Amino acid sequence: MAETLTPTDIQELTPRQRVFAIVGASSGNLVEWFDFYIYSFCALYFSSAFFPSGNPTTQLLQTAGIFAAGFLMRPVGGWLFGHVADRYGRKNSMMISVLMMCGGSLMIAVLPTYAQIGTAAPALLLLARLFQGLSVGGEYGTSATYMSEVALPGRRGFFASFQYVTLIGGQLLALLVLVVLQQLLSEAELKAWGWRIPFVCGAAAALVSLYLRRSLAETTTASDRNSKEAGSLGSLLKHKRAFITVLGFTAGGSLIFYTFTTYMQKYLVNTAGMSAKTASAVMTVALLIYMGLQPVFGAMSDRIGRRTAMIWFGGLATLCTVPIMSALHGVTNPWVAGVLIVGALAIISLYTSISGLIKAEMFPVEVRALGVGLSYAVANALFGGSAEYVALWFKQAGMEQNFYWYVSGMCALAFIVALRMPDPSKSGLLKG
């Protein structure tokens, strides 16, 4: 970031300052999500180091369980960092969260294996993931709030969509690092020590993120932060309808998002029978296209309205999930798999491109970060974080198709919530 911006009222930010602020916040967001997702993408290689079972599905199930456990810390992170952001400023909250993510990644990078320290190895892996889950739980709500507040009025959908551009970019970068390592190292080397490299890279990248976030402008005023209602759970309870609405559409949105992103690589390998390298290549291309779709759908929401976009998401996701997952079950051609996945991701883009913004529009400034972060984190922990575990559980039980219907059912809930939610264009609480 080329300039240092001092704390100021949001109304005083120039368009140039707003763009710089979006870049700074989203760059840090990318590092956070790279660190978080590299765990899922590398699980194919390190699961046997921590869970020495001969059954690959059992190993992945145990690793996915720890991935899900990290999500259980998200509500705590959403509350803690939401309080910090509303009471002490968005910038301070985002700087702390990225440092915590760095610590968790570095810990995983140097962890001894089960062969070296026995059951302490998976226990320490769980501890590191809980630490990262706390960080990401706070990162989403604060960065979503911040980017929504600095976005240009009238183009908020477009600018706020860059949260998911960098979130997906973090996934994509994690996947690209894995693809490079797959080309440079043998499978034996990846399982022995190569899987540690991405975690070291993620920890180091946090230093760049910290530098960028140091120069962010603060979007809240001293009077906002000093209000006795700032960051208060009691004040948040005055906005129960907004909280429940966010819980409703986040449950379906998070579940389908993780199904077609982090879990999909394993699904192509473990169910469709693709090689790990082919599956990684398919997901790399699909995620790249998905990332580019976010500003397109974000800009579209500025024209058609956020509520309309959410209704289309819920309806299409409900109708299309089962057919797409069923087709992918027996796919052998990677090009066909890629087209099917991109089709699903285009539907999900109706939600992800405006996910943070539509939540921020529902809460007043004094509890905005807390409201966005906590409601998102609760639904995400229960449904998004458990997606891989539930999918693998159904597979192990011989009922894999039931998972498709489960995802479709939760998207139907999101559709109903979207139909009943207030129109943000008429009742939104963002200034400007």
C-alpha positions in Angstrom: 0.0 0.0 0.0 1.5 3.3 -1.1 0.3 5.7 1.6 -0.5 5.8 5.2 -4.1 6.8 6.0 -5.0 8.3 9.4 -8.2 7.5 11.3 -11.1 9.5 9.8 -14.8 9.5 9.6 -15.9 7.3 6.7 -17.7 10.2 5.1 -14.3 12.0 4.7 -12.6 9.2 2.8 -11.8 10.0 -0.8 -12.5 7.5 -3.6 -8.8 6.9 -3.9 -8.5 6.2 -0.2 -11.4 3.8 -0.3 -9.7 1.8 -3.1 -6.4 1.7 -1.2 -8.3 0.6 2.0 -10.0 -2.2 0.0 -6.7 -3.4 -1.3 -5.0 -3.3 2.1 -7.8 -5.2 3.9 -8.3 -7.8 1.1 -4.6 -8.5 0.9 -4.5 -9.4 4.5 -7.6 -11.5 4.0 -5.8 -13.5 1.3 -3.0 -14.5 3.7 -5.5 -15.5 6.4 -7.4 -17.8 4.1 -4.3 -19.2 2.5 -3.1 -20.3 5.9 -6.4 -21.8 6.8 -7.1 -23.7 3.6 -3.6 -25.1 3.0 -4.6 -27.6 5.8 -7.4 -29.0 3.8 -5.6 -29.2 0.5 -2.5 -30.9 2.1 -4.5 -33.3 4.1 -4.1 -36.0 1.4 -0.4 -36.0 2.2 -0.1 -35.5 6.0 -3.2 -37.4 7.3 -1.1 -40.6 7.6 1.6 -38.8 9.6 -0.9 -38.0 12.4 -3.5 -40.8 12.0 -1.7 -44.1 11.2 -4.6 -46.1 9.8 -4.5 -48.2 6.7 -7.9 -46.9 5.4 -7.5 -43.6 3.4 -11.1 -42.7 4.0 -10.7 -43.2 7.8 -7.6 -41.0 7.8 -9.3 -38.3 5.9 -12.3 -38.5 8.2 -10.1 -38.0 11.2 -8.3 -35.1 9.6 -11.6 -33.6 8.5 -12.8 -33.9 12.1 -9.9 -31.6 13.2 -10.7 -29.3 10.3 -14.3 -29.1 11.6 -13.1 -28.6 15.2 -11.3 -25.5 14.1 -14.6 -24.1 13.0 -16.0 -24.6 16.5 -13.7 -21.8 17.7 -15.1 -19.4 15.1 -18.1 -18.3 17.3 -15.6 -17.4 20.0 -13.4 -15.6 17.5 -16.5 -13.9 16.0 -17.5 -12.6 19.5 -14.0 -11.7 20.7 -12.8 -9.9 17.5 -16.2 -8.4 16.9 -16.1 -6.8 20.3 -12.5 -5.6 19.7 -13.5 -4.2 16.3 -16.5 -2.3 17.5 -14.9 -1.1 20.7 -11.2 -0.5 19.7 -11.4 -0.2 15.9 -11.5 -2.4 12.8 -7.8 -2.0 12.0 -6.6 -3.2 15.4 -8.8 -6.3 15.2 -7.6 -7.2 11.7 -3.9 -6.8 12.7 -4.3 -9.1 15.8 -6.2 -11.8 13.8 -3.5 -12.1 11.1 -0.7 -12.5 13.7 -2.7 -15.3 15.4 -3.1 -17.1 12.1 0.6 -16.8 11.5 1.3 -18.5 14.9 -1.0 -21.4 14.1 0.5 -22.1 10.7 4.0 -22.0 12.1 3.1 -24.5 14.8 1.7 -27.0 12.2 4.8 -26.5 10.1 7.1 -27.8 12.9 4.8 -30.4 14.5 6.3 -33.9 15.2 4.4 -36.8 13.7 2.6 -39.7 15.4 5.6 -41.9 14.9 7.7 -39.4 16.9 5.5 -38.5 19.8 2.5 -40.7 19.6 -1.0 -39.4 20.4 0.4 -36.0 21.4 0.9 -35.3 17.6 -2.9 -35.2 16.7 -3.6 -33.4 20.0 -1.1 -30.6 19.1 -2.5 -30.5 15.6 -6.0 -30.0 17.1 -4.6 -27.2 19.3 -3.1 -25.4 16.3 -6.3 -25.6 14.4 -8.3 -24.3 17.3 -5.9 -21.3 17.4 -6.4 -20.7 13.7 -10.2 -21.1 14.0 -10.2 -18.4 16.6 -8.3 -16.1 14.2 -10.5 -16.8 11.2 -13.6 -16.5 13.3 -12.6 -12.9 14.0 -11.2 -12.2 10.5 -14.3 -12.7 8.5 -16.7 -10.5 10.5 -14.2 -7.6 10.8 -12.9 -7.6 7.2 -16.5 -8.0 5.8 -17.6 -5.1 8.0 -14.5 -2.9 7.1 -14.8 -3.5 3.3 -18.5 -2.8 3.3 -17.9 0.5 5.2 -15.2 1.7 2.9 -16.9 0.6 -0.4 -18.1 3.4 -2.6 -21.9 4.0 -2.2 -23.8 2.8 -5.2 -21.0 0.3 -6.0 -20.8 -1.5 -2.7 -21.6 -4.9 -4.3 -18.7 -4.6 -6.7 -16.1 -3.4 -4.1 -17.2 -5.6 -1.3 -17.0 -8.6 -3.6 -13.2 -8.4 -3.3 -13.5 -10.0 0.1 -14.3 -13.3 -1.6 -11.9 -12.6 -4.5 -9.1 -12.7 -1.9 -10.8 -15.5 0.1 -10.9 -17.6 -3.0 -7.5 -16.3 -4.0 -6.2 -17.7 -0.7 -7.7 -21.1 -1.6 -6.3 -20.8 -5.1 -2.8 -19.8 -3.9 -2.8 -22.7 -1.5 -3.8 -25.1 -4.3 -1.2 -23.6 -6.7 1.5 -24.1 -4.1 0.4 -27.7 -3.8 0.4 -28.2 -7.6 4.0 -26.8 -7.8 5.1 -29.1 -5.0 3.5 -32.1 -6.7 5.6 -31.3 -9.8 8.9 -30.9 -7.9 8.6 -33.6 -5.3 7.6 -37.2 -5.3 4.6 -38.5 -3.4 6.8 -40.1 -0.9 8.7 -36.8 -0.3 5.4 -34.9 0.0 4.2 -37.3 2.7 7.5 -37.3 4.5 8.2 -33.5 4.7 7.0 -31.6 1.7 3.6 -30.9 3.1 5.2 -28.6 5.7 6.5 -26.1 3.1 3.1 -24.3 2.5 2.6 -23.8 6.2 6.0 -22.1 6.5 5.1 -19.9 3.4 1.8 -18.9 5.0 3.5 -17.9 8.3 6.0 -15.8 6.5 3.4 -14.1 4.3 1.7 -12.8 7.5 4.5 -10.2 7.8 3.5 -8.7 4.5 -0.1 -8.7 5.6 0.8 -7.0 8.8 2.6 -4.2 6.9 -0.4 -3.6 4.7 -2.9 -3.5 7.5 -0.8 -1.0 9.5 -1.6 1.6 6.9 -5.4 1.1 6.8 -7.8 4.0 7.6 -10.1 3.5 10.5 -13.8 3.6 9.4 -15.4 4.2 12.8 -15.2 7.4 14.8 -14.2 7.8 18.4 -17.8 8.5 19.4 -18.9 5.2 17.7 -16.2 3.2 19.6 -16.9 5.0 23.0 -20.6 4.3 22.9 -21.6 2.1 25.8 -23.4 -0.1 23.3 -20.3 -0.7 21.1 -19.4 -4.4 20.9 -22.1 -5.3 23.5 -23.9 -8.6 23.3 -26.9 -6.9 25.0 -27.1 -4.3 22.3 -26.8 -7.1 19.6 -29.8 -8.8 21.1 -31.9 -5.8 20.1 -31.4 -6.9 16.5 -32.6 -10.5 16.8 -34.3 -10.6 13.4 -31.1 -9.6 11.6 -29.1 -12.1 13.6 -31.5 -15.0 12.8 -31.6 -14.0 9.1 -27.9 -14.1 8.8 -27.8 -17.5 10.5 -30.4 -18.8 8.1 -28.8 -18.0 4.8 -25.2 -18.5 6.0 -26.0 -22.1 7.0 -26.9 -23.0 3.4 -24.3 -20.7 1.8 -21.4 -21.9 3.8 -22.3 -25.6 3.4 -22.5 -25.4 -0.4 -19.4 -23.2 -0.6 -17.2 -25.7 1.3 -18.8 -28.6 -0.5 -17.7 -27.3 -3.9 -14.3 -25.8 -2.9 -12.4 -27.5 0.0 -14.2 -30.9 -0.1 -14.4 -31.1 -3.9 -10.7 -32.0 -4.4 -11.2 -35.0 -2.1 -14.5 -35.9 -3.7 -12.9 -36.1 -7.1 -10.1 -38.3 -5.7 -12.0 -40.5 -3.2 -15.3 -40.9 -5.1 -14.8 -40.1 -8.8 -11.4 -41.9 -8.8 -9.2 -39.1 -10.2 -5.5 -38.9 -9.4 -4.6 -36.3 -6.8 -2.7 -34.3 -9.5 -5.6 -34.2 -11.9 -8.0 -33.2 -9.2 -5.7 -30.4 -8.1 -5.4 -29.2 -11.7 -9.2 -29.2 -12.2 -9.8 -27.3 -8.9 -7.1 -24.8 -9.7 -8.8 -23.8 -13.0 -12.3 -23.8 -11.4 -11.2 -21.6 -8.5 -9.5 -19.2 -10.8 -12.7 -18.8 -12.8 -14.7 -18.6 -9.6 -12.5 -15.8 -8.3 -13.1 -13.8 -11.4 -16.8 -14.2 -11.1 -17.0 -12.4 -7.8 -16.8 -8.7 -9.0 -19.2 -9.6 -11.9 -21.9 -10.9 -9.6 -21.1 -8.1 -7.0 -21.7 -5.4 -9.7 -24.8 -7.2 -10.8 -26.2 -7.0 -7.2 -25.8 -3.2 -7.4 -28.2 -3.3 -10.2 -30.7 -6.0 -9.3 -30.6 -5.7 -5.5 -29.0 -7.9 -2.8 -32.2 -9.6 -1.9 -33.0 -10.6 -5.5 -29.5 -12.1 -5.8 -30.0 -14.1 -2.6 -33.4 -15.4 -3.8 -31.8 -16.6 -7.1 -28.9 -18.2 -5.2 -31.3 -20.1 -2.9 -33.6 -21.3 -5.6 -30.9 -22.4 -8.1 -28.8 -24.1 -5.4 -31.8 -26.0 -4.2 -32.6 -27.3 -7.7 -29.1 -28.0 -9.0 -27.1 -29.4 -6.2 -28.3 -33.0 -6.4 -28.0 -33.3 -10.2 -24.5 -31.7 -10.3 -23.1 -33.9 -7.4 -24.7 -37.0 -8.9 -23.0 -36.3 -12.3 -19.6 -35.7 -10.6 -19.9 -39.0 -8.8 -19.2 -41.0 -12.0 -17.3 -38.4 -14.0 -14.1 -39.6 -15.7 -13.3 -36.6 -18.0 -11.5 -33.8 -16.1 -12.9 -31.2 -18.6 -16.5 -32.3 -17.9 -15.8 -32.3 -14.1 -14.4 -28.7 -14.5 -17.5 -27.5 -16.3 -19.9 -29.0 -13.7 -17.9 -27.5 -10.8 -17.7 -24.1 -12.5 -21.5 -24.2 -13.0 -22.1 -24.9 -9.3 -19.6 -22.1 -8.4 -21.4 -19.6 -10.6 -24.6 -20.3 -8.6 -22.7 -19.9 -5.3 -21.3 -16.6 -6.6 -24.7 -15.1 -6.2 -24.2 -15.5 -2.5 -20.5 -15.2 -1.9 -20.0 -12.0 -3.9 -22.3 -10.1 -1.5 -22.0 -12.3 1.5 -20.2 -9.9 3.9 -22.0 -6.8 2.5 -25.6 -8.0 2.9 -24.8 -8.9 6.5 -23.2 -5.6 7.3 -26.2 -3.8 5.9 -28.3 -5.3 8.6 -26.5 -4.1 11.7 -25.8 -0.5 13.1 -22.2 0.6 13.4 -21.9 0.1 17.1 -22.5 -3.7 16.9 -21.8 -4.2 13.1 -18.6 -6.3 13.4 -20.0 -8.3 16.3 -23.3 -8.9 14.6 -21.7 -10.0 11.3 -18.9 -12.0 12.8 -20.8 -13.9 15.5 -23.9 -14.8 13.4 -21.7 -15.9 10.5 -19.3 -17.8 12.8 -22.1 -19.8 14.5 -23.7 -20.9 11.2 -20.3 -21.5 9.6 -19.1 -23.6 12.5 -22.2 -25.8 12.5 -22.6 -26.3 8.7 -19.6 -25.1 6.8 -16.9 -26.5 8.9 -18.7 -29.9 9.2 -19.2 -30.2 5.4 -16.2 -32.5 4.8 -16.8 -34.6 7.9 -20.5 -35.1 7.1 -19.8 -36.0 3.5 -17.1 -38.5 4.4 -19.4 -40.0 7.1 -22.1 -40.6 4.6 -19.6 -42.1 2.2 -18.2 -44.4 4.9 -21.8 -45.4 5.8 -22.6 -46.3 2.2 -25.1 -43.5 1.8 -23.1 -40.8 -0.1 -26.1 -39.6 -2.0 -27.8 -38.5 1.2 -25.2 -35.8 1.5 -26.3 -34.3 -1.8 -29.9 -34.0 -0.4 -28.6 -32.6 2.8 -26.8 -29.7 1.0 -29.9 -29.1 -1.2 -32.2 -29.0 1.9 -30.0 -26.3 3.6 -30.0 -24.3 0.4 -33.8 -24.5 0.4 -33.7 -22.9 3.9 -31.5 -20.1 2.6 -34.1 -19.6 -0.2 -36.9 -19.2 2.3 -34.9 -16.8 4.5 -34.1 -14.7 1.4 -37.8 -14.5 0.5 -38.6 -13.2 4.0 -35.7 -10.9 4.6 -36.1 -7.1 4.4 -34.8 -5.4 1.3 -31.4 -3.8 2.1 -31.9 -1.1 -0.5 -34.8 0.2 1.7 -33.8 -0.7 5.2 -29.9 -1.0 5.0 -28.0 0.6 7.9 -24.7 1.5 6.1 -24.0 5.2 5.8 -23.4 6.9 2.5 
